[in-house]
Amino acid sequence: MSEKFEVFNLDVKPGTSLKIKGKISDDAENFVINLGKSPSDLGLHFNPRFNESTIVCNSKCANNWQSEHRDHHLPFSKGSEVKFVVSFLGDKFKVKLPDGHEVEFPNRHSYEKIAYLSVKGGFKVISFKQDS
């Protein structure tokens, strides 16, 4: 079963961190954390893929995907409970993984604020917190 957690009215400005805690399903192939202006305009698409043992990051503009960035560091497993800290730093996004490793991705669209968040796939959100 695919979970979905969506927020459309965030007011995330540079310097803000989002703490997302959840449980990865036992049969997850992947899951996605999206941040941006809307579902069709994303500054960060964070997509751990278990079948490839990689994390794919990307951005989307007017519903068009851009070039992928791959990080072959996947320090969590199916069935585990994890916490991600996603920081919006103005010029880039930084995702702190459960083992402390950080994945950085540029703010390709020069967004000044983030209004949209979605978490989809084999990840059930337990808690969500915004820290400014």
N, C-alpha and C positions, 0 to 999 in steps of 0.2 A: 504494500500500500504506500502510495506517495503522499507525504505530508506537504503542507503549504502554510507558510506564515508570511503575511504581507502587511506592510504599513505604508500608507500613501502620503501622510502629512508630517513627516519628520522635519526637523529644522536643525540639521547637522551642519555646523560651520567648521572651518579649519581649526584644528586643535582638539576636536571632539573625538572621543573613543566610544565605540559600541561594544558591549560585552554580551556575547551570545553563547549561552550554555545549552547543551542539548545532548540527546542520545542518538547515536548512529544505529540505524536498524541492522539486525543480524544479516539481512539479505541485501544490503545496500550495494548497488553498483557504483553509485556516485551521489553527490548532493551539490547544491549550489547556494551560494550567498551572493545576492545582487545588490548593488548600491548605485543610485543615480537619480535622475529626475523623474523617470517613468519606466515602465517595463520595456519600452522601445529605445530609451536613451540611458545607457548604463555607463558609469565611470569605472566600476569594478564588477567583474563577473568572476567569482572565486569558485572553482569547480574541482574538488578532489575526485579523482577517478581511481577506484580500487583495482579495476581490471588492468590498468596501465601503471599502477603504483606511481602516479604523478599528480601534481596539482596544476591545473590549467587556469591561467588568468587571462582575461580579455576585456574589451570594452565594446560597446554597441552604440552606433549613432544612427538615428532615424531607421531603426530596425535592421541595420546592416552591421554584421560582425567585423571586427578589425583583426589585426594580427595577434596570434596567440603568444603568450609567454608561458613556458613550462618550467616547473620546479620539481625535480625528482626526489623530494624529501616529503615522505608521507608518514609522520610519527604517530598515527592513530589507526585504530582498526575497527572493523564492523562489530557492532554490539557494545561499543564502549561509550562512556559518557565523557564529553569533552567540552572545553571552553575555548572560544576564540575571542581575541580582542582585536577589533578592526578600528584602526585610527585613520582619520581623515586629516592629512597634514597640509592641505592646500595644494602643493605641487605633486603630491603622491598619496597613495593609500599604503598602509602597512598592516599586515595581518600577522598577529603573534599566534603561533601554533602552540598546542598544549605542552610541547617540550621546550618552549622558549625560542625556537627557530623563528625567524621573521621572513615573510615574503613581502617584497615591495613591488608596487605597480604604479606607473606614472598616471597622473590625472590628465589624460590626453585631451579632454574637452575643456580644461581650465574651469571646471565647476567651482562656484563660490559657495554653494551649499548643496546638501544632499537632502532630497525630500522623500525618496523612495527606497524601501528595503524589502527584499523578499528572500525567504529561505525555502528551498524546494528540494524534493527528492527524498532520499533515505535518511533524513535527519529530523528528529522531533525536537522543537524548541521547548526547553524547560523554563528558561528565564532569559529576559532581554533587558539590558540596562544601558542608558545613555549617560556618559560622564563628560561634562564640559571642562 
